[in-house]
Amino acid sequence: MDERIITTRGLGCQSGDRFLLKNINWEIEEKSRWIILGMNGCGKTTLLSMLAGYQDYTHGDIFYRGVNYRQQNILEITYIGFPMGRLNIEILVCHLSQ
């Protein structure tokens, strides 16, 4: 079984009364590959920005190798950023057009 690199629990981002993301639960294991699909404005970039440590979140928790992001050194967290080669994780963001 591969090690979990990133885990989110109840992750959300709120701006005023509007939720940009709400209640995201996700486990990313080492060497896993994901495709994130969605319409324009649904939160794909917001989610990746929070995982990379570029954007703060207002609800829930993100864990990097089992340690809460809020307890991590921000310089260590930014290694998760784009591209994600250091962790052997590839996250592809696909935009669908109608």
trRosetta pair geometry for C-beta under 8 A, 3 or more apart (Angstrom, degrees):
i j d omega theta_ij theta_ji phi_ij phi_ji
1 29 7.9 -99 174 -141 72 143
2 29 4.1 101 94 168 117 118
2 30 4.6 -144 179 54 115 85
2 31 6.0 -128 -126 40 151 102
2 32 7.1 173 86 -42 155 94
3 29 6.6 145 80 -153 32 79
3 30 5.0 35 59 -7 82 121
3 65 7.2 14 155 -125 121 82
4 7 5.4 26 161 -52 134 106
4 27 5.4 -60 -129 -166 119 100
4 28 6.9 103 -159 70 71 46
4 29 5.5 -58 -97 -96 51 67
4 30 7.8 -135 -95 -18 8 76
4 63 7.8 33 125 99 120 113
4 65 7.5 158 95 -113 69 37
4 66 7.2 104 78 -57 106 76
5 28 5.3 -53 59 102 96 95
5 29 6.6 121 1 -150 85 18
5 30 5.3 115 -46 -69 109 69
5 64 7.0 -14 165 -151 63 63
5 65 6.3 -19 -143 -66 45 71
5 80 7.9 150 153 -117 113 109
5 87 5.3 91 -151 -172 152 130
5 89 6.1 -129 56 -46 160 138
6 26 7.5 3 115 107 98 99
6 27 7.6 168 93 -153 57 37
6 28 4.3 16 54 44 94 116
6 51 6.0 34 -161 -149 158 108
6 62 6.8 -20 -163 -171 95 94
6 63 6.9 150 -156 80 45 59
6 64 6.0 -13 -100 -103 72 61
6 80 6.9 93 -71 -142 127 141
6 89 7.9 10 7 -76 113 175
7 26 7.2 -177 -149 91 41 54
7 27 5.0 1 -110 -109 83 74
7 28 7.4 -149 -68 25 45 68
7 62 7.4 156 82 -158 49 47
7 63 4.4 -5 57 54 97 110
7 66 7.7 44 17 -86 126 42
8 11 4.0 -35 -177 -25 120 133
8 24 5.2 -6 121 110 140 94
8 25 6.1 -159 97 -128 81 28
8 26 4.7 26 39 43 107 86
8 27 7.9 -144 27 -65 62 43
8 51 7.7 -75 -59 -90 122 94
8 60 6.5 44 180 144 86 134
8 61 7.1 172 -151 91 51 53
8 62 5.2 -17 -101 -104 80 72
8 63 7.6 -167 -76 19 34 73
9 25 5.8 31 -120 -116 44 85
9 60 5.5 -174 94 -163 55 100
9 61 4.9 3 54 55 99 95
9 63 7.6 36 -3 -10 104 107
10 23 5.5 -33 -138 -125 57 61
10 24 7.5 67 165 50 8 46
10 25 6.7 24 -43 -70 42 88
10 59 6.1 -95 141 145 92 96
10 60 3.4 -173 96 -101 73 104
10 61 7.0 47 55 16 91 71
11 21 6.6 -12 120 121 88 125
11 23 7.4 102 54 -152 47 9
11 24 4.0 -44 64 60 102 98
11 25 7.4 163 11 -69 88 38
11 26 7.6 -43 19 19 133 99
11 47 7.9 91 119 -130 136 83
11 50 6.9 137 -178 127 128 151
11 57 5.8 -50 -161 -162 86 154
11 59 6.8 127 -169 93 24 77
11 60 3.9 -126 -79 90 34 147
11 61 7.1 -97 -78 54 78 28
11 62 6.2 56 -99 -65 124 86
12 19 6.1 -46 -168 -149 113 110
12 20 8.0 137 -177 59 66 69
12 21 5.4 -161 -135 100 50 74
12 22 4.6 31 -119 -117 117 45
12 23 6.1 16 -63 -32 112 43
12 24 6.9 155 -68 7 56 87
12 57 6.5 121 75 -174 35 101
12 58 6.2 -58 102 68 83 82
12 59 3.4 3 54 57 108 121
12 60 5.5 114 7 0 75 114
13 19 7.1 116 78 -164 50 63
13 20 4.3 -36 92 59 104 111
13 21 4.8 50 26 37 92 93
13 43 7.8 160 47 -140 118 116
13 46 5.9 -138 51 170 154 125
13 50 6.5 -139 -58 -70 129 138
13 55 7.1 12 -120 137 147 118
13 56 7.7 134 -123 103 102 55
13 57 5.1 -88 -80 -129 85 68
13 58 5.6 109 -133 13 40 93
13 59 7.4 -132 -54 26 27 86
14 17 7.8 -47 -175 -170 107 10
14 18 6.9 158 -158 86 67 42
14 19 5.1 -38 -100 -102 81 61
14 20 6.9 -166 -91 9 25 79
14 22 7.9 60 -72 -86 90 89
14 58 4.6 -85 31 65 88 150
14 59 6.7 65 -14 -18 109 110
15 18 5.4 -19 68 69 81 95
15 20 6.0 56 -2 -36 104 108
19 22 4.3 20 168 -58 148 112
20 43 5.6 137 157 -107 76 106
20 46 5.1 -143 148 -160 125 169
21 24 5.6 -15 165 -28 118 124
21 43 4.5 131 -75 -163 93 147
21 46 5.8 -171 -29 109 117 126
21 47 6.0 121 -91 -75 154 85
21 50 7.7 -103 38 -5 150 150
21 57 7.9 -52 67 -130 119 104
22 59 7.4 22 -131 62 60 146
23 59 7.7 -38 -63 117 53 134
23 60 7.3 153 -109 -62 37 135
24 47 6.7 166 -124 -121 170 113
24 60 7.2 -174 52 69 73 173
28 32 5.8 -153 -165 61 67 130
28 34 7.0 -70 -116 -26 103 137
28 89 6.1 43 164 -134 124 145
29 32 4.6 93 63 -29 77 125
30 87 6.8 -124 -120 172 78 81
30 88 5.9 45 -171 74 83 114
30 89 7.0 -100 -133 -62 41 93
31 88 5.1 -17 -80 131 64 120
31 89 7.3 -94 -58 -82 13 60
32 89 6.4 5 60 -124 71 90
33 89 7.7 173 -90 -159 46 58
33 90 5.3 -2 -120 64 88 97
33 91 8.0 -179 -155 -86 52 38
33 92 7.6 24 -177 -3 92 105
34 89 7.9 6 11 -176 100 98
34 90 7.8 -179 35 93 63 59
34 91 5.4 -7 65 -121 102 75
34 92 7.1 -171 94 31 55 73
35 92 5.0 -22 -111 71 71 107
35 94 5.9 8 -171 -2 102 121
36 44 5.0 140 133 -138 124 103
36 47 7.1 -167 -146 75 153 138
36 48 7.4 -149 26 -52 165 109
36 91 6.6 22 -11 -180 114 98
36 92 7.1 179 21 87 73 53
36 93 5.2 -23 65 -110 107 67
36 94 7.1 166 74 24 52 73
37 44 8.0 -80 156 -93 4 131
37 94 5.4 -19 -97 69 77 106
37 96 6.3 47 -163 -28 97 118
38 42 3.8 -116 159 66 128 144
38 43 7.1 -35 115 49 163 69
38 44 5.2 180 48 -52 120 109
38 96 7.6 -174 82 18 13 108
39 42 5.0 101 59 -35 73 120
39 96 6.9 -59 -91 62 51 104
40 95 7.1 41 -76 -150 78 108
43 46 4.5 -61 -154 48 68 120
43 47 5.5 76 145 -30 89 97
44 47 6.0 -57 -155 32 25 110
44 48 6.7 14 155 -8 62 108
44 93 5.3 120 160 -143 129 114
45 48 5.8 -57 -146 42 34 107
45 49 6.0 38 154 -23 68 108
45 93 7.2 59 -75 -144 68 160
46 49 5.7 -56 -145 36 28 113
46 50 6.5 28 156 -19 63 104
46 55 6.5 -89 -152 88 64 162
47 50 6.0 -57 -153 34 28 108
47 51 6.5 25 153 -15 64 107
48 51 5.6 -54 -145 39 35 112
48 52 6.1 28 156 -15 67 110
48 82 7.3 48 160 -61 122 110
48 91 6.5 170 -113 116 114 146
48 93 6.7 -65 -36 -65 150 130
49 52 5.8 -59 -143 43 28 107
49 54 4.4 -83 -164 72 82 108
49 55 3.9 47 129 4 114 119
50 53 7.7 46 180 -68 30 22
50 54 7.6 -89 -66 55 22 68
50 55 5.0 -62 -72 77 62 95
50 56 7.5 14 -119 146 86 7
50 57 4.9 61 -142 -58 130 109
50 62 6.7 179 147 -54 99 150
51 62 6.7 -170 -109 -145 57 143
51 80 6.1 -116 147 137 80 131
52 77 7.7 113 165 148 34 86
52 78 6.8 42 169 -134 77 53
52 80 5.4 -158 -119 98 50 90
52 81 3.9 78 -159 -106 112 66
52 82 6.2 -30 -104 -21 149 75
53 69 7.0 -172 -98 -157 92 121
53 74 6.1 153 177 -154 136 76
53 77 3.7 114 -71 129 148 118
53 78 5.1 -101 69 -75 135 61
53 80 6.5 110 -9 51 104 111
53 81 6.8 -76 41 -64 94 94
54 78 7.7 87 -61 -116 75 88
54 81 6.8 88 -40 -113 108 110
57 60 6.6 -54 142 62 134 89
57 62 6.9 116 19 -19 148 115
61 68 5.7 -63 -161 -128 115 100
61 69 7.4 172 -171 19 67 94
61 70 7.8 -82 -133 1 85 109
62 68 7.3 103 75 -156 50 58
62 69 4.4 26 79 -21 100 129
63 66 5.7 1 170 -131 123 12
63 67 6.3 142 -157 62 81 24
63 68 5.7 -46 -99 -89 74 43
63 69 7.0 -123 -89 -29 24 73
64 67 5.9 -34 67 63 72 82
64 69 6.1 87 -10 -85 103 72
64 72 5.8 31 43 -76 128 155
64 76 7.4 156 110 126 152 104
64 77 6.2 -156 -31 -110 160 78
64 80 6.6 -114 -117 -55 126 139
67 71 5.7 -110 172 81 97 113
67 72 5.9 119 114 -71 114 94
68 71 4.7 76 70 11 91 105
68 72 7.2 -151 99 -21 47 89
69 72 5.4 -55 -150 20 39 120
69 77 6.0 70 -144 -111 91 137
72 76 5.5 -118 177 73 106 117
72 77 5.1 109 112 -54 136 104
73 76 4.5 82 71 3 94 107
73 77 7.2 -170 90 -9 49 85
74 77 5.4 -53 -147 36 39 115
74 78 6.4 42 156 -26 69 101
75 78 6.0 -48 -147 28 31 111
75 79 7.8 46 150 -28 55 92
76 79 6.1 -42 -171 11 40 115
77 80 5.9 -42 -179 14 53 113
78 81 5.0 -3 -174 -22 63 123
79 86 5.2 -64 173 71 102 160
79 87 7.5 122 130 -40 95 98
80 84 6.4 3 -174 -122 53 95
80 86 7.8 -103 -88 64 33 115
80 87 6.4 22 -118 -22 68 142
81 84 7.4 -164 95 -82 24 68
83 90 7.9 -12 -172 -119 100 72
84 87 5.4 -46 173 46 90 104
84 89 4.6 -55 137 78 132 87
84 90 6.4 177 67 -96 110 32
84 91 6.0 65 7 7 147 95
85 88 7.2 28 -169 -78 43 37
85 90 8.0 32 -84 -81 58 78
